[in-house]
Amino acid sequence: MPAENDTPHIVIVGDSTVATNREGNPSHGWGGVIHEFFTQDVTIINLAAGGRSSKSFIGEGRWEKALTHPADYILIQFGHNDCPGKGPERETNPETDFRDYLRKYVDDSRAIGAVPILITSVTRRRFDNEGNIRTILGPYAEGARVVAKEKEIACLDLHTKSIDMFNRLGDEGSTYISATPEDRTHFSAEGAKVIAKLVIEELSEKVRALKPYLQT
């Protein structure tokens, strides 16, 4: 279902690292602030929800509802809740069904006339004894890259960009990005904007059709 005018309509799906902030919650997702980096004539609908995986977002009917929205582009980021230990209703294998679910997101997006864009998961802010990021999300990031290459679509490598940034800033220097001192996954209001800027940098480079609408 393409947008009805010439200005882009963008739908976003994902987990809590993407979701719009709920009042009273210290956690902010990049999808809730990314509109600040676009011109005002762009419509953004952020449907990301905390605790969802590529599997459960479909299983709960959220993806089906997302497809009812007019969309020129659909940004898709999952991985955090696909990891082991999240329960059978959410867990996926990064080499098999995770990729199959991403293929479904891509194919369904194209079926309604939208351009799908895969985004690798932002890393958790966890460091090893040498002060470098350690991540378990690498296989899921690679799964997204593989599907994007197979489907010949853009993949915004937020995983690599966030690792590089956190390694550069270090543990203490990146504390302000976290929602709370104990939270190594979610973002403060300022942190969400920092992560959103990484997404925008990737969009500017890899989705040239959106570049005129970006405030970089």
N, C-alpha and C positions, 0 to 999 in steps of 0.2 A: 504493500500500500504506500506508494510514494507521496511525498508532501505535496500540498496543493499550490504552493507558490515557489518562487525561484530561490528562496533563502533556505539553507539547510535545516532539516529536522534531524536531531541526533538522539537516539535512544541508547541508554547505558544499562547493562546488566552485570551483576557481580556479587561480591560478598561485602562484609563489613568494612574492608579497607577501601571500598568504593562508595559505600552507602552515604546518603545525606544524614547529617547529624540530627539526632532526636533531642528535643529540649531536655535538659537535665543530665544528659549523657556526655561525659568528657571526650568520647571518641568521635572523631570526624573522618569521613572518607573523602578521597580526592574527587569523586564524582559529584559531591555536593558543593564544590567550590570551583569546578573547572569552567563554569559559565563566565567567571571573572576574566578569563583569558580569551574569550570570544567577543566578537562584535555583538551589539545588542539585537541585531536582526536574526540571530541564530536561536532556534528553539531547542532546548535540551531537556529531556525527560529522563531522570535518573531513577531506575527501578531496582537498583542493587539492594540487597537485603542481608543483614547480618546472619552469619551461621549457615549460609547456603553454599552448596557445592554445585559443580556442573550437573550433577545427577539430581540433587534434591530440588534445584531451581526448576527443573523440568517436571519432576515428580509431583511437586505441589501445585502445578498449573500456572506458575508465574511466567514461564516462557510463553505459553499459549496466550496469556493476557498481553504480554509485551508485544506480540506480533499484531495485535489489534491497533497499535498506535501508528499513525503516519510516521514513516522513517525514511530518510535518505541514507543514513549511516547507522549502524548498530555496533557499539563498542562492547566487547565481551572479555571479561577477566574473571577467571576462576582458578582455584588451585589450593588455597589455604585449607578449606574444609573438605577437600578431596583426599587429604593426607591420611595415613594410617592413624587409628585411634579416634576417629570422628564418628564411628558407628556405621553399620551396614547401609543405612538409608542415605549416607552422604559419601562414604569412601569410594574411590575409584583407583584403578591401576593406571599409572601414568603412561604405560606403554600399550594399553589395550582400550578399555572402555572410556577412559578420560578422553582419548583421542576420538573415539566414536561419538561421544557427546559433543565435542567441539565441532565435528563434521556436521552434526545435526544442526547446531546453531548457525553454521555457515550456510548450509543448504536451505534451511528455513528462511533465513534473512534474504537470500537471493530470490526465493520464491515470492516474496512480497515486494520485490523490486528495490530492496535496500542493499547497501554495500556493507558487508561484514568486515570488522577489523578486530583481530585477536590481540590481546594484551597479556603478556606474561606477568605473573604475580609479583608484586613488590615484595622484597625480602623482609623477613622479620629482623629487628635490630638486635641480633644476638652475635656476640663476638667470642672468638676463641682466646686462648692464653697469650697468643701473639698479637692480639688486637685486631684480627681480621674477622670479617663476617663469616659465620658458618650457617649454611642454609640446607634445609631438607627439601626445598621447593624446586631445586634444579631439574629433576626429572619431569616435573609438570611444566616448567618453562620450556624444556626441550620438546615436550609433546605439542605445545602450542606452536612452536617454531616449525615443527615437522608438518603439522596440519596446514599452517599458513602457506608453506612452500608447495605442498601438494595441491592446495586449492587455488594457488596463485593469487593470494590476497596479502594485504599488509599485516605485519606483526610488529607491534610496538613492544620493544624489549625492555619493559620496566624492571624486570628482575635484574638484568645486567646493569642498567643505569643506577638502580637503587643500591646495589652492592658497591659499585664504584664510588658513589657518593658517600655512603656510610664508612667505607674504608678510608676515604679521604678525610672525613670529619672526625673519625674515631668515636669511641664510646661516649666519652664525656662531652665532646663537641657536638654530638647529635642528639643529646638528651631532650632538647627543646622540641624535637619532632614528635616525640611520643606523647600519647594522651595523658599518661601518668608515669611517675618514675618506675613503677613496677611493670608497666605494660610495654612489651617489646614488639607488639604487633600493630596496634592502632595509633592514630595520629591526633595530635593537638590541632586546634584550629589553624595555627601557623604551619604546623607540619603538613597538614593536608594540602595547603597551598604549595608547599615545597614539592610534594609528590606530584601534584597536578601539573606543575611547571615541567617536570620530567616527561610527563605524558604529552604535553604540548610540544616540547622539543622534538619528540619522536613523530608526532603528527605532522609537524612542519616539514620534516625531512621525508616522510614516507607516504603521506597522503596530500599530494600537491594541490588537489582540487579544493581542499579546505584552507589552504594557506592564506587566501585573501580575507578569510573570516577570523584569522588569529591575531590577537594582540600580543605579539612577542617582543 
